[in-house]
Amino acid sequence: MRVNKMLLAIVLAGWLSASDATAQSNPLGPLLPTNSALSRLKLTRMWWGSATMDAGRDKLLFLTLDDTLLFAHSSNGILNCFDSESGRKLWASTLGGTDDPSFPPIANEKLVIIASGSNLIALNKITGDVVWDFPMPISPSTAPIIDEEQVYLGTSDGSMMAFDLDQLALRFNKRASVESAGMAIRWKYKITANIYSQPVSSGDLISFAGTNRTTYTVSRGRDLRYTFDTPVPVSAGLATNRGILYVCTGASSLWTS
């Protein structure tokens, strides 16, 4: 049942309106799927929600489900947060400039982190308030991943970088600089290729793929554990499950290691 409810939360978020209304009446009328139509798929509409965005020019970029929260990020740089059980909108925060390149948000127990433009931004998960906002030493090339101590992401110079969360919070102020973020770097692992797919974590390991057809697995402290070569470059995001790494390539093949 919980899986079905989470699925419905994501499906219905595709019909998010541009208003900031919070009432749960149905002004969207025929734009929303009816329960009758959904019943043929053995689904039931649990809720619908309204995201803060300009329907005339903006579009929904990313939907990210994190436990009991659903994040909706639009091209106008606004991140909306909904309770995925009830559909109640909890907060909306403006991040970066309109149409800045951005990546899907990621969250841990306390923070929501998003790479927007050339900045790495952390928000309070409950309130949406900015905890820190840093211009990156090098522009991000992937969405980040996060644990309770570090945030990891690929950068445009072909590096995987790890930043210390405590140091980022400590050094943040209204005059945050590239130098400040640089001081929070735990480590940097550079390869001779670009990194475009989001890294994944499993236990003490971080894995990421390069455009050179090699997938790298390092420890959370940067030590290289192993590499994995495929005949063609990775074509989709990496995935892990129970210690197994799954790699999908452009040849419609799935590799495991």
N, C-alpha and C positions, 0 to 999 in steps of 0.2 A: 504493500500500500504506500509506504513512504517513497519508494522508487517512482510509483505512478504520480504522486503529488509533486515530486521534484521535476519530473518530466513535464508535467502540466505547467509548472511555474516557468520553465524555460520556453515552452511553446507559446504560452500566452504573452510572454514578454515580447514576442515578435509583433504583437499588436499594440505596443506601448504608444500612447498618444502624446502629443506635444504640449498639452496643457499641464498645469501644476495642481490640478484639482486632486482632492483626496477622497471625495465622496465615492462610494462604491455603487452608484447608480450606473446606468449604461447609456451615456450619450453617444457612444461610438456606433450604436445600432448595428447595421449589416457588416461593419468592418470586423466584428468579433465573430468567431465561430460559435454556432449555437450548440447547446447541449444535445440537441437532436442529431446534428451532424457529427458531433464528437462521439456519440454513443455507438455509431457504426464502427468506430475504431476502439470501442470499449474504453473510452476516456470520458472524463467529466471535467467541466471547467470549474476550477476551485476559486480562482480570482482573476481580476485583471488590474493593471496598474497604469499610472500616468507618469512618464518621465519628463524631466525638464529639458526641453530642446525646441529648436525652431523648425517646425514642420516644413517651412518654405524652402529651407536650404540644407538642413542638417540630416544626417542619417545615423542609424544605430550601427556602431562599429563592432562592439564586443559584448557578449553576455557571459558572465563568469559566475558559476555557482560555488559557494564556499559554505559547506555545512548548512546553516540555517539562513544564510544571507545570499541574495542575488544582486550582482553588480551589473549595471547597464552603462556602457561608456559610449558617448555620441561624438560625432565629428566636430562639434562646437567646443570640445574640451571639457564637458561636464560629465562627472561620474555620479550616477544615481545608485542608491543602495535601498533594496527592498527586503522586508522580511519574507523569506521564501515560503513560509507556511501560511501567512495571512494575506500577503500582497501589500501590506502597509508600507508606504515609503518612509524610510527612516531619516534619510538626509540626501542632499545633493551638493556637490562641491565643484567649483570651477578650477580646472587644472590647465596651466599653460595657455597658449594662444589657439585661436580657432584654426582648424585644419592642420595643426602641428602633427607630424607623424607620431604615432603612439602604438603601444602594445597592450595586450590584455592585462588587467590587474591581477595581483596575486596576494594572498593574505596568510598571516599566521594567527596566533591567539590574540594579538593586540593591534597589529598594523595591517593596513592595506597599502601595497606598494605598486606604483605604476611608472613606467618609463614614458614620458611625454616630451616630444621634441628632443632637446639635448639634455633634459633634466630628469633626475630620479626623485620621485616625490613619495613621501610616506604620510598616510592619513590615520587618525585614530579610527579604529574599526567600528566603534560604537557611535561616535559623534560626527565623524567626517571632518574634524578639524585637522589642519595641517600640523604634523609633528616635525617634519623637516622637509626641505626642498633644496636640492643641490644641482648646479650645473655640473655635468659629468666631465671628467678629464678627456674622455673620448666618447663620441656619440654612440648610444646603444644600437645594437643590430638585432637584438632578440628581446623577448619578454623576459623579465626576471623570474627567479624562483627564490624562495626564502625559507629559512628555518628560524629557530629562536635566537640565533647568534649572528648569522651572516645573511647577506643577499648576494646572489650570483646572477650574472648576465653576460651575454656576448657583446663585444664592441666592434666598431667599424674597422679597426686595425687588425682584425683576426685574433682577438684575445678573449679568453674567458677570465672575468675578474670577480673577486670576492671582496665585499665591503663589510666592515664591522658595524653592526647596528648600533651598539652602544657608543662607538666613536662618532658616528653620524649624528646621533641625537645630541651628544656632548658639544659638538662643534657647530651646530646649527644656530644661526642668528639671522637677522634681517639683511646682513651683508654677506650672506653665504657666498663662497667663491669656489672656483675650480680647485684652488690650492687646498681648501678645507676638505673637500671630498677626497682629494688625493691622499691626504693624511689618514684617511679611514680605510685605505686599501689594505686588505689582509694579504692578498697575493694576486698575481697575474700570470696566466699561462697562455703564451702566444704560439700560434701555429702558422704555417705558411699557406694559409687559405682563409676564406671568409667563413664566418659563423652566422647562419641565418635562422636556425631552428632553436627553439627554447630548450635550455638544458633540463635534465630530469635528475632526480635524486632517489637513491635507494640505500637506506642505512647510512653508512659513513661515506658513500660514493656519490660523485657528481659526474654525469655523462653528457657529452655534447658532440655534435657532428660538424665536420668541416666540409666545404665544397670540394675538397681533395679526395673524397670518397673514403675518408677515415673517420671513425667514431672513437673518441677518446674518453677514458674513464679515469678520473683522478680522485684522490681522497679530499675530504673537506679541508685538509691542510695543504693541498696542492700536489702531493706526491702522485706521479703517474702509476696507475695500477695495471692497465693494459690498453691496447688499441685494437680496433676491429675494422678490417677493410672490406668494402663491398665493390662489386664490379662497376657500379654507377653511383652517382651521388644520392644522398638521402632525399626523398621526395615528400616526406611528411614528418610530423613531429615524432620524436622518440617517445617510448613508453616503457614503464617498468611495472612488474607485478611479481611479488614474492621472490625478489632477488634476480629475476630474469629480465634482461634488457631486450626490447623489441625494436628493430630497425627496418623501416619500409623504404624501398628504393624505387626509382623511376621505372624499373623493369617489372613493376607489379609483383615484386618479391618481398617476402617478409623474412628477416633474419633475426636470430636470437643469439645471445651470448651470456 
